[in-house]
Amino acid sequence: MDLTVCLCTHNRPRYVADCLDGLARQTVAPGRFRTVMVDSGSNEATRLELRRLADLHPNTDLIRVDEPGVSLARNAGAAAATTRFVAYIDDDAIPDPTWVEAILRTLDEPGPHPAVIGGRILPRWEAPLPPWWPESLRGVLSIIEHQGQGEYRTPDVPATLEPYAANMVVDVPAMLEIGGFGGQLGRHGTTLLSDEEVQLTWRLQDMGRSVRYDSRIVVHHQIQATRLRPEWLLARLFWQGFSTVLTRRTLGYRIAIWREMPRRLAVAALCAPLAILPRSSARFIDLRWRLAYATGFLKAVLSS
């Protein structure tokens, strides 16, 4: 066996079924990889359904983490891995048939192994993207459409490109050496905290490890219709602002927080009157998402 696939889930068996079906259609022999499905504190009905789905796919192991939290689940998946590399995929993502093959081919290329490889994430829409949705915010739906390869945070890839654990390969020993995914970040319950994979990746890169992007590694992300609403977008941007501060603190980038503070204060002050609009309204959404981000950023700074 050459690769461990880690699939973490919480109360979403319908998406898990699609993901497992995609893993069953891989172009490599089934014996070359094994799937570890981590049940992150799902309810009893989901627990039974996940057991049934795991039994339908012979190369799938099911483990459970009683305390919900995606970072805890991903760490449990890494601890259960029996290979050097673990490939993370979200439960609502469907791997391209060549996904495992592309990962193994990339790992076989000459040179030192990267500590992290991020891949391409293409959308599969449950409903059309609304016309009011800002083009610059496709990424908050965990979409990565850039084609190419290169080291993150270099001119080889766009400056805004960051890894998403919906499609990410990690060197397990390197990950465990720094303590894995930080439990302070990542989805937990109804909060939309994020950046746990960004924090992990930048920590490894700051230690001198290679962290790369490779668009040949592809998954298709099922974009839930419930996310294509103004209230979800505003909540997502609030928590992104909050997450950005937590990530910078963890990485020791405190100067970057204080440099950004004046701009976030200005946005919050100028856009504050827009807060009276119903959260379900798409009016002035280009200004309101900036207000949401600034509010989350400032709340995180003041909560220290």
C-alpha positions as CSV (number, residue, x, y, z in Angstrom):
1,M,0.0,0.0,0.0
2,D,1.4,3.4,-1.0
3,L,-1.1,6.0,0.3
4,T,-3.7,6.5,3.1
5,V,-6.7,8.6,2.2
6,C,-8.4,10.4,5.1
7,L,-12.1,11.3,4.8
8,C,-13.5,13.2,7.8
9,T,-17.2,13.7,8.2
10,H,-19.9,15.0,10.6
11,N,-23.6,14.1,9.9
12,R,-23.3,14.1,6.1
13,P,-23.6,10.5,5.0
14,R,-25.1,11.4,1.6
15,Y,-21.9,13.2,0.6
16,V,-19.8,10.5,2.1
17,A,-21.5,8.0,-0.2
18,D,-20.6,10.0,-3.3
19,C,-17.0,10.5,-2.1
20,L,-16.5,6.7,-1.4
21,D,-18.0,5.9,-4.8
22,G,-15.4,8.2,-6.4
23,L,-12.6,6.5,-4.5
24,A,-13.9,3.1,-5.7
25,R,-13.5,4.3,-9.3
26,Q,-9.8,5.2,-9.1
27,T,-7.5,4.2,-12.0
28,V,-5.0,2.5,-9.7
29,A,-5.4,-0.9,-8.1
30,P,-7.4,-0.9,-4.9
31,G,-4.5,-2.4,-3.0
32,R,-2.3,0.8,-3.6
33,F,-4.3,2.9,-1.1
34,R,-6.6,2.5,1.9
35,T,-9.2,4.9,3.2
36,V,-9.6,6.0,6.8
37,M,-13.0,7.5,7.3
38,V,-13.2,9.5,10.5
39,D,-16.7,10.0,12.1
40,S,-16.4,13.3,13.9
41,G,-19.0,13.0,16.6
42,S,-22.0,12.2,14.3
43,N,-25.4,11.3,15.7
44,E,-26.4,7.7,16.1
45,A,-28.3,7.4,12.8
46,T,-25.3,8.7,10.9
47,R,-23.0,6.5,12.8
48,L,-24.9,3.4,11.6
49,E,-25.1,4.7,8.0
50,L,-21.3,5.3,8.0
51,R,-20.8,1.8,9.2
52,R,-22.9,0.5,6.4
53,L,-21.0,2.6,3.8
54,A,-17.7,1.4,5.1
55,D,-18.8,-2.2,4.9
56,L,-19.7,-1.6,1.2
57,H,-16.1,-0.5,0.4
58,P,-13.6,-3.2,1.5
59,N,-10.6,-1.0,1.6
60,T,-12.2,1.5,4.1
61,D,-11.6,1.6,7.8
62,L,-14.1,3.5,10.0
63,I,-12.9,5.2,13.2
64,R,-14.7,7.6,15.5
65,V,-13.7,10.7,17.4
66,D,-16.4,11.5,19.9
67,E,-15.5,15.2,20.3
68,P,-16.5,17.1,17.1
69,G,-14.0,19.2,15.3
70,V,-12.4,18.8,11.9
71,S,-8.9,19.4,13.1
72,L,-9.2,16.6,15.8
73,A,-10.6,14.3,13.1
74,R,-7.8,15.0,10.7
75,N,-5.2,14.4,13.4
76,A,-6.9,11.1,14.2
77,G,-6.8,10.1,10.5
78,A,-3.1,10.8,10.4
79,A,-2.5,8.8,13.6
80,A,-4.3,5.9,12.0
81,A,-2.3,6.1,8.7
82,T,0.0,3.2,7.9
83,T,1.8,5.1,5.1
84,R,4.2,8.0,5.0
85,F,1.7,10.2,3.2
86,V,-2.0,10.9,3.9
87,A,-4.3,12.4,1.3
88,Y,-7.1,14.5,2.8
89,I,-10.4,14.9,1.0
90,D,-13.6,16.6,2.3
91,D,-16.7,14.5,2.6
92,D,-18.5,16.7,0.0
93,A,-15.7,16.3,-2.5
94,I,-15.6,13.6,-5.3
95,P,-12.1,12.6,-6.4
96,D,-11.3,12.6,-10.1
97,P,-10.7,9.0,-11.3
98,T,-7.0,9.8,-11.6
99,W,-6.7,11.4,-8.2
100,V,-4.7,8.7,-6.4
101,E,-2.7,8.0,-9.5
102,A,-1.7,11.7,-9.9
103,I,-0.7,11.9,-6.2
104,L,1.5,8.8,-6.4
105,R,3.0,10.0,-9.7
106,T,3.8,13.4,-8.1
107,L,5.4,11.7,-5.0
108,D,7.6,9.5,-7.4
109,E,9.1,12.5,-9.1
110,P,12.8,13.2,-8.5
111,G,13.9,15.4,-5.6
112,P,13.0,15.8,-1.9
113,H,9.4,15.0,-1.0
114,P,7.3,18.0,-0.2
115,A,5.8,18.2,3.2
116,V,2.5,19.3,1.7
117,I,1.0,19.1,-1.8
118,G,-2.2,21.1,-2.5
119,G,-4.4,20.2,-5.4
120,R,-7.0,21.7,-7.7
121,I,-10.6,21.9,-6.5
122,L,-13.3,22.3,-9.2
123,P,-16.9,23.2,-8.4
124,R,-19.9,20.9,-8.9
125,W,-22.8,23.2,-8.3
126,E,-26.0,22.0,-6.5
127,A,-27.5,25.3,-7.6
128,P,-26.3,28.1,-10.0
129,L,-23.9,30.6,-8.5
130,P,-26.0,33.7,-7.9
131,P,-25.2,36.8,-10.1
132,W,-24.6,38.9,-7.0
133,W,-21.8,36.6,-5.7
134,P,-18.5,38.6,-5.9
135,E,-16.1,36.9,-8.4
136,S,-13.2,37.5,-6.0
137,L,-14.9,35.3,-3.4
138,R,-15.2,32.0,-5.3
139,G,-12.4,30.8,-3.1
140,V,-14.4,30.9,0.1
141,L,-16.4,28.0,-1.4
142,S,-13.2,26.0,-1.4
143,I,-12.7,26.4,-5.2
144,I,-9.2,26.4,-6.7
145,E,-9.1,26.6,-10.5
146,H,-5.5,27.7,-11.1
147,Q,-3.6,25.4,-13.5
148,G,0.1,24.8,-12.9
149,Q,2.7,23.7,-10.3
150,G,5.0,25.4,-7.9
151,E,5.9,26.3,-4.4
152,Y,3.4,28.2,-2.4
153,R,4.2,31.9,-1.5
154,T,6.6,32.2,-4.5
155,P,6.1,33.7,-8.0
156,D,5.4,30.2,-9.3
157,V,1.8,30.4,-8.1
158,P,-0.7,33.3,-7.5
159,A,0.0,35.2,-4.3
160,T,-3.6,34.5,-3.0
161,L,-3.4,30.7,-3.5
162,E,-3.6,28.8,-0.3
163,P,-4.0,25.1,0.4
164,Y,-7.4,23.6,1.3
165,A,-7.7,20.2,3.0
166,A,-10.5,19.3,0.6
167,N,-7.6,18.2,-1.5
168,M,-4.3,18.1,0.2
169,V,-1.5,15.5,0.7
170,V,0.6,15.7,3.9
171,D,3.9,14.0,5.0
172,V,2.6,12.4,8.2
173,P,6.0,12.4,10.2
174,A,6.5,16.1,9.4
175,M,2.9,16.8,10.4
176,L,3.1,15.0,13.7
177,E,6.4,16.6,14.5
178,I,4.7,20.0,14.7
179,G,1.7,18.7,16.5
180,G,-0.7,18.2,13.6
181,F,-3.6,20.5,12.8
182,G,-4.2,23.1,15.5
183,G,-7.5,22.4,17.4
184,Q,-8.0,26.2,17.8
185,L,-9.0,26.4,14.1
186,G,-11.2,24.5,11.8
187,R,-14.9,23.8,11.6
188,H,-16.5,23.0,15.0
189,G,-20.2,22.8,15.4
190,T,-21.9,25.7,13.6
191,T,-18.8,28.0,13.6
192,L,-17.1,28.6,10.3
193,L,-13.5,28.9,11.7
194,S,-11.0,28.0,9.0
195,D,-7.3,28.2,8.1
196,E,-6.2,25.1,10.0
197,E,-4.6,23.8,6.8
198,V,-3.0,27.1,6.1
199,Q,-1.5,27.3,9.5
200,L,-0.1,23.8,9.2
201,T,1.3,24.5,5.7
202,W,3.0,27.8,6.5
203,R,4.5,26.4,9.7
204,L,6.1,23.6,7.7
205,Q,7.3,26.0,5.0
206,D,8.7,28.4,7.6
207,M,10.8,25.4,8.9
208,G,12.3,25.1,5.5
209,R,10.1,22.3,4.1
210,S,8.8,22.4,0.6
211,V,5.0,22.9,0.3
212,R,3.8,22.8,-3.3
213,Y,0.7,23.2,-5.4
214,D,0.0,20.8,-8.3
215,S,-3.1,21.2,-10.4
216,R,-2.8,17.7,-11.8
217,I,-4.3,16.4,-8.5
218,V,-8.0,17.1,-8.9
219,V,-11.2,16.7,-6.9
220,H,-14.7,18.0,-7.6
221,H,-16.3,19.9,-4.7
222,Q,-20.1,19.7,-4.3
223,I,-21.1,23.3,-3.6
224,Q,-24.2,23.1,-1.4
225,A,-27.1,25.2,-2.4
226,T,-27.5,26.4,1.2
227,R,-24.1,28.2,1.0
228,L,-25.2,30.3,-1.9
229,R,-27.0,32.8,0.3
230,P,-26.0,36.2,1.5
231,E,-26.2,35.2,5.2
232,W,-23.8,32.3,4.7
233,L,-21.3,34.4,2.8
234,L,-21.4,37.1,5.5
235,A,-20.9,34.5,8.3
236,R,-18.1,32.9,6.3
237,L,-16.3,36.2,5.9
238,F,-16.7,37.1,9.5
239,W,-15.1,33.9,10.6
240,Q,-12.4,34.2,8.0
241,G,-11.4,37.6,9.5
242,F,-11.4,36.0,12.9
243,S,-9.4,33.0,11.6
244,T,-6.8,35.2,9.9
245,V,-5.9,36.8,13.3
246,L,-5.6,33.5,15.1
247,T,-3.4,32.1,12.3
248,R,-1.1,35.1,12.3
249,R,-0.7,34.9,16.1
250,T,0.1,31.2,16.0
251,L,2.7,31.7,13.2
252,G,4.3,34.7,15.0
253,Y,3.2,37.2,12.4
254,R,1.9,39.7,14.9
255,I,3.3,42.7,13.1
256,A,1.1,41.9,10.1
257,I,-1.9,42.0,12.4
258,W,-1.1,45.5,13.6
259,R,-0.2,46.8,10.1
260,E,-3.7,45.7,8.9
261,M,-5.6,47.1,11.9
262,P,-6.0,50.7,10.6
263,R,-7.5,49.5,7.3
264,R,-9.9,47.2,9.1
265,L,-10.9,49.9,11.5
266,A,-11.6,52.3,8.6
267,V,-13.7,49.7,6.8
268,A,-15.7,49.0,9.9
269,A,-16.4,52.7,10.5
270,L,-17.3,53.5,7.0
271,C,-19.5,50.5,6.4
272,A,-21.1,50.3,9.8
273,P,-24.5,51.8,8.6
274,L,-24.9,48.8,6.2
275,A,-25.3,46.5,9.2
276,I,-29.0,47.5,9.4
277,L,-29.7,45.6,6.2
278,P,-31.3,42.2,6.6
279,R,-28.6,39.5,6.4
280,S,-30.6,37.7,3.8
281,S,-30.4,40.7,1.5
282,A,-27.8,40.8,-1.3
283,R,-27.8,44.7,-1.5
284,F,-24.4,46.3,-1.3
285,I,-22.9,42.8,-0.8
286,D,-19.5,44.0,-2.0
287,L,-19.3,46.4,0.9
288,R,-21.0,44.2,3.5
289,W,-18.7,41.2,3.1
290,R,-15.8,43.6,3.7
291,L,-17.6,44.8,6.8
292,A,-18.1,41.2,8.0
293,Y,-14.5,40.4,7.5
294,A,-13.3,43.5,9.3
295,T,-15.7,42.8,12.2
296,G,-14.4,39.3,12.6
297,F,-10.8,40.5,12.4
298,L,-11.3,43.2,15.0
299,K,-13.2,40.9,17.3
300,A,-10.4,38.4,17.2
301,V,-7.8,41.2,18.0
302,L,-9.9,42.5,20.9
303,S,-10.5,39.0,22.3
304,S,-6.8,38.4,22.9
